[in-house]
């Protein structure tokens, strides 16, 4: 230490900021060995040809399968809505899983299982899901706030 000023190592400051974020925002952030994060996604996908096949027993079984697979992948479901011709899912995931992997695992697992259990899904469709999906990030901070924060760092 020089004079009356206190020199604190930069790594200590980062740890302090992370700890403060966790204390102040309990429940908003997840923590693993290398990251503090809040990664939430709105995902939507449809059956092939947007056929309205997600009804009745298929709907109920799909919901159970999605619950099972997300638990296995350590993904938290905040909201799930199954309509006859598409699925809406609001999930929170660890940064070790990219969006494409999450969607592909959920669609692959549910397609394989549902087509094995429901013959009508095999006879009416060549595959259960279309190849495309919609994904958007959902966060508590707007793009404008992030831009202003980053721009404000240069002068420090």
C-alpha positions in Angstrom: 0.0 0.0 0.0 1.2 3.5 -0.8 0.2 6.4 1.4 -3.5 6.2 2.4 -4.7 4.6 -0.8 -5.6 0.9 -0.7 -4.4 -1.3 -3.6 -6.6 -4.3 -4.3 -5.7 -6.9 -6.8 -8.0 -6.8 -9.9 -8.9 -10.5 -9.5 -10.2 -9.8 -6.0 -12.3 -7.0 -7.4 -13.9 -9.3 -10.0 -14.6 -11.9 -7.3 -16.2 -9.2 -5.1 -18.4 -8.0 -8.0 -19.5 -11.6 -8.8 -20.3 -12.2 -5.1 -22.2 -9.0 -4.9 -24.2 -9.8 -8.0 -25.1 -13.2 -6.5 -26.0 -11.7 -3.1 -28.1 -8.9 -4.6 -29.8 -10.9 -7.4 -30.4 -14.2 -5.8 -32.5 -16.3 -8.2 -31.6 -14.2 -11.3 -28.2 -15.7 -11.9 -26.9 -19.3 -12.1 -23.4 -20.1 -11.2 -21.1 -22.9 -12.3 -17.3 -23.5 -11.9 -16.4 -20.8 -14.5 -19.4 -18.5 -15.0 -22.1 -16.5 -13.5 -25.0 -16.3 -16.0 -28.6 -15.9 -16.8 -29.3 -17.5 -20.2 -33.0 -17.7 -21.0 -34.5 -18.7 -24.3 -37.9 -18.6 -26.0 -38.0 -21.5 -28.3 -40.7 -22.4 -30.9 -40.9 -25.3 -33.3 -43.6 -27.0 -35.4 -44.5 -30.4 -36.7 -43.6 -31.2 -40.3 -46.0 -29.3 -42.7 -47.4 -27.6 -39.5 -49.9 -30.4 -39.2 -52.1 -30.1 -36.1 -51.1 -33.4 -34.5 -50.1 -32.2 -31.0 -53.5 -32.9 -29.4 -54.9 -35.3 -26.8 -52.6 -38.1 -25.7 -49.8 -36.8 -27.9 -49.9 -33.4 -26.2 -49.8 -34.9 -22.7 -47.0 -37.3 -23.6 -44.9 -34.5 -25.3 -45.2 -32.4 -22.2 -44.0 -35.3 -20.0 -41.1 -36.0 -22.4 -40.0 -32.4 -22.5 -40.1 -32.3 -18.7 -38.0 -35.5 -18.5 -35.4 -34.5 -21.1 -34.9 -30.9 -19.7 -34.4 -32.4 -16.2 -31.8 -34.8 -17.7 -30.0 -31.9 -19.4 -30.2 -29.7 -16.3 -32.4 -27.1 -18.1 -35.1 -25.3 -16.2 -38.5 -24.8 -17.9 -40.1 -21.5 -17.0 -43.1 -21.9 -19.3 -44.4 -24.6 -21.7 -47.4 -24.4 -24.1 -48.2 -27.0 -26.6 -50.6 -26.0 -29.3 -52.0 -28.4 -32.0 -49.4 -27.1 -34.6 -46.5 -25.8 -32.6 -44.6 -25.8 -29.3 -43.6 -22.7 -27.2 -40.9 -23.3 -24.6 -39.3 -20.7 -22.2 -36.2 -22.3 -20.7 -33.1 -21.4 -18.8 -29.9 -23.2 -19.5 -26.2 -23.5 -18.5 -23.7 -21.7 -20.8 -22.2 -25.1 -21.7 -25.2 -25.8 -23.9 -25.8 -23.8 -27.0 -29.3 -23.1 -28.3 -28.9 -25.4 -31.3 -27.9 -28.3 -29.1 -30.9 -27.7 -26.7 -33.4 -27.6 -29.5 -31.9 -30.6 -31.4 -31.8 -32.7 -28.3 -35.4 -31.9 -27.3 -36.7 -32.4 -30.8 -34.7 -35.5 -31.5 -35.7 -37.2 -28.2 -39.4 -36.3 -28.5 -39.6 -37.2 -32.1 -38.0 -40.7 -31.6 -40.2 -41.5 -28.6 -43.5 -40.1 -29.8 -43.2 -41.8 -33.3 -42.4 -45.1 -31.5 -45.5 -44.8 -29.3 -48.0 -43.3 -31.7 -48.5 -45.0 -35.1 -50.5 -42.1 -36.4 -47.4 -39.9 -36.3 -45.5 -42.4 -38.4 -48.2 -42.8 -41.0 -49.0 -39.1 -41.5 -45.6 -37.6 -41.4 -42.1 -38.5 -42.8 -40.6 -36.9 -39.7 -42.3 -35.4 -36.7 -40.7 -32.0 -36.6 -39.8 -29.5 -39.3 -36.1 -28.7 -39.6 -36.5 -25.1 -38.5 -37.1 -23.5 -35.2 -37.3 -20.0 -33.6 -35.1 -18.9 -30.8 -34.8 -15.6 -29.0 -32.9 -14.7 -25.9 -34.8 -13.2 -23.0 -33.1 -11.0 -20.4 -33.6 -8.5 -17.6 -31.4 -5.9 -19.2 -32.2 -4.2 -22.5 -29.9 -3.8 -25.4 -29.7 -0.1 -24.9 -28.5 -0.5 -21.3 -25.8 -3.0 -22.4 -24.6 -0.6 -25.1 -24.4 2.4 -22.7 -22.5 0.3 -20.1 -19.9 -0.9 -22.7 -19.5 2.6 -24.1 -19.0 4.0 -20.6 -16.1 1.6 -19.9 -13.6 3.3 -22.2 -13.1 6.3 -19.9 -12.4 4.3 -16.8 
